């Protein structure tokens, strides 16, 4: 299918550079890049949403605000 497409200058420059580097015609580069982008978008849409599971950071009785006191207890007061 033939169509007219207006490309931003930076996009056109990258496509021309890729065509020079690969030796492929500009038309093939444009089609390959568009296919890659469309396929990646479709794959991303089919992935399950990313979820973060919370987990315990240790003993609920441990006070992380006083961790330096714990370090001094084990390594001595001149550990820094």
C-alpha positions in Angstrom: 0.0 0.0 0.0 1.3 3.4 -0.9 0.8 6.3 1.5 2.3 9.6 2.4 3.9 9.8 5.9 5.3 12.9 7.6 8.2 12.0 9.9 9.7 14.2 12.5 13.3 15.1 11.6 14.9 13.1 14.4 12.9 10.0 13.5 13.8 10.3 9.8 17.4 10.7 10.6 17.5 7.6 12.8 15.7 5.6 10.1 18.1 6.8 7.4 21.1 5.9 9.7 19.6 2.5 10.2 19.1 2.0 6.4 22.8 3.0 5.8 24.0 0.7 8.5 22.0 -2.3 7.5 22.1 -1.8 3.8 18.3 -2.3 3.6 16.1 0.1 1.7 14.4 2.9 3.7 11.0 1.4 3.0 12.0 -1.9 4.6 13.5 -0.2 7.6 10.3 1.8 8.2 8.1 -1.3 7.9 10.3 -3.3 10.2 10.5 -0.6 12.9 6.7 -0.1 12.7 6.1 -3.8 13.0 8.4 -4.1 15.9 6.8 -1.2 17.8 3.3 -2.5 17.1 4.2 -6.0 18.2 5.8 -4.8 21.4 2.8 -2.7 22.2 0.5 -5.6 21.7 2.7 -7.9 23.8 2.8 -5.3 26.6 -1.0 -5.0 26.6 -1.3 -8.8 27.0 0.9 -9.1 30.0 -0.6 -9.3 33.4 -0.3 -6.1 35.5 2.9 -5.8 37.6 2.3 -6.3 41.3 4.5 -5.8 44.2 4.1 -8.1 47.2 4.9 -6.7 50.6 7.0 -8.8 52.9 8.1 -8.5 56.5 11.3 -6.7 57.2 12.1 -8.9 60.2 11.1 -8.9 63.8 8.2 -6.5 64.4 9.8 -5.7 67.7 13.1 -4.5 66.2 13.5 -0.7 66.0 15.2 0.3 62.8 15.5 3.9 64.1 18.2 2.8 66.5 20.2 0.6 64.1 23.4 2.6 64.9 23.1 1.6 68.5 23.0 -2.0 67.4 26.1 -1.6 65.2 28.0 0.1 68.0 27.1 -2.8 70.3 28.6 -5.3 67.9 31.5 -3.4 66.4 32.4 -0.9 69.1 32.0 2.9 69.3 34.8 3.5 66.7 33.5 1.6 63.8 33.0 4.6 61.6 
